[in-house]
Amino acid sequence: MTVSEPVRCAWATTPDYVEYHDTEWGVPLRGERALFERMCLESFQSGLSWLVILRKRENFRAAFAGFDPERVAAFGEDDVQRLLADPGIVRNRAKIEAAVANARAVVNLGEPLDDLLWSFAPPPRPNPATLDDVPATSPESHAMAKELKRRGFRFLGPTTCYALMQATGMVDDHVADCWRAGASRRLRQDA
């Protein structure tokens, strides 16, 4: 007897995506460093395939000091030049400079990054029936982007903020027949 694969969201088509889908995407995430990492990676993903970012994630972690906001906030022009020369990451000056500026914004927040980001999490809603029913933005992601911009964050528009919300379990956009649908809701209730 063969064991059939569980039903997943249709975008989980490669081994890397399957692993990410099954273990990370939509799982409620807390912690300044973890959320700062996801924020940076979502910004670097803008205009690219998420698969590119997944495959370079360990390189990003090494290049950006483990996404320690204090250490990244101290990066200067020499670090920017080092990062621009690093073939293991996405070498985009605007995105690199935004990551450094965002680290400085995190350091200067005056409140936990968790509290700020999670304050925009909408109440749980039904899972989308199909991928076509998954929005690219939401009123909450627009509000998050506006507030982050006001606080000095860069390269975090409403679409990127919505992707961040999906990735960190603030919203559960696993399609209704996916085996992970509803899991983030359960995990949020247990937290």
N, C-alpha and C positions, 0 to 999 in steps of 0.2 A: 504494500500500500504506500503510495506517495503522499507526502505531506504538502498541502497546497500553501502557497504564500498568502499571508494576510492581505486584505484589501488595503491599499495605501492611496494617498493623494497622487494624482496622475503625474505630478512633477518628479516624483521619486523614482527615477528611471535608471540611475547608475548606482553602483555599489556605494560610492561616496554620498550621494543623495539619500539612498536608503538608510545608511547609518545615521546621517544627520537627521532625517525625518523621524526615524524610530527612537532616537535617544535624546535629541536636543530641541528640535523646532517645536515651539509651542509649550515647552516646559517652563513653568514660572522660574525666573532667574532673579536672584538678589545678590547684592554685594557690589561695592563701588568698582572694584577692578574688573569683575566679570561684566558688569553693565557698560563700563567705559570701553572694554574690548569690543563688545557687540556694537556699540555706537560707532566706534571707529571702523570696524569691518563693514557695517552697513553703508557707511559713507564711502569707503573705498569701492564697494560693489556698484555704486551708482553708475549706470551705463554699461555695466559688464555682467557676465554670468556669475551667479553665486558660486558655481562650481570652481571658477578661477580663484575666488577668495578662499573657499574651503581647502583647496589644494595648496594654497600658499599660507594658510593660517599659522603654522608653526614658524615659518619664516617671519611673518608679521610679529609674532610674539617675541622672537629673538631681537628683531630690529627695533621694536618699540618697548624694550625693557620690561617685557611681561605685562604691558599695558598698565604699569603703575603710574597713576596720574601725576604724582609728585615728581617722579623721574622724567616723564615725558614733558611736563611743564617746564623743566629746566633745559630742554633741548634748545640749541641755538643754531645759527646758520651752518656751522660745521656739521652738525647732526643732519640738517636738511640736505646738505650736499652728500653726506654719507648715504642717506636713504635714497636719494635720487640715483645713486650709483649701484644700488643693491638690486640685482636681477631677481632676487627671491620674493620681492614684493611688487605691488603696483606702483610704478614710478611716475607719479603725477604730482607736480609741485603743489597745486592748489589743495589736493587731498591731504598731502603730507603736512602742509602748513595748517590746514584745518584741524588735523589730529593734535598738533601741538597747541593750537589756540584752544581747542576743546579741553585738553588736559588742564590748561591754565584756568579755564572757566570752571571745571570741576573743583579744582583746588580752592577757588574763590567763592564757591556756592554759598557757604554759610548754612547749609543744610545737607543731609545725606542725599546723594544722587538717587538712591533707591526711592526715597520719599518723593522727590521731585518727579521722576519718571512715572512711578506707579500711581501718582495722583491723577494721571490722565487715563488710567485703565478704565474702560467702560464696564458697565455691568455685564455679566454673562448673557449671551444671546444664543439662539439656535445655530448650529453649525450650518455652513452653506451646503446646498444640495450638490453643486458641481463647482469646478474651478471658475467657470464663468460667473458664478455668484459671489466670488471673493472680490471685495473692493480693493482699489489701489490706495485709497485714502479714507479717512473718516473724519467726522467733526472733531473727535478727540486728537487725531494725528495733526490736524490743522492747528488746534489749540496748543499742542505740545511744541510743534515747530515754531510757532509764534513766541511762546514763552522762552524756549531755548535761544532763539535769536536775540530776544530782549536781554538775555543774560550773557550774551557774547559768544554763544556757540555758532559754529559755521558748518556749512555743507550738510545740514539736517533739515530738509524741507518736509512737507507733509507726506510724500510718498516714502521717503527714507524713514521717517518716524513711524509710519504704519508698518513697514517691514520690520523695524525694531520691535514694535509692539507684538507682531506675530511671532518673531523669533524668540522673544523672552516670555511668552505666555500671557501677556497682558490681554491679548485676544486669542481665541481658539478658532482658527480658520481651517482646521482639518475638515475635509468634506465629510458629510454625514455618514457615508458608508465606510469611511476609513477606520481602521482598528484603533487609532489614536484619538478619534473624535470624542470630545468631552473630558479627556484626561486632564487638561490644564484646569478645567473648572473644578474637578475633584481635588487636584493638588492645591489650588488656591483656597479651597474650603478647609483643607487640612492644615494650611500654614497658619 
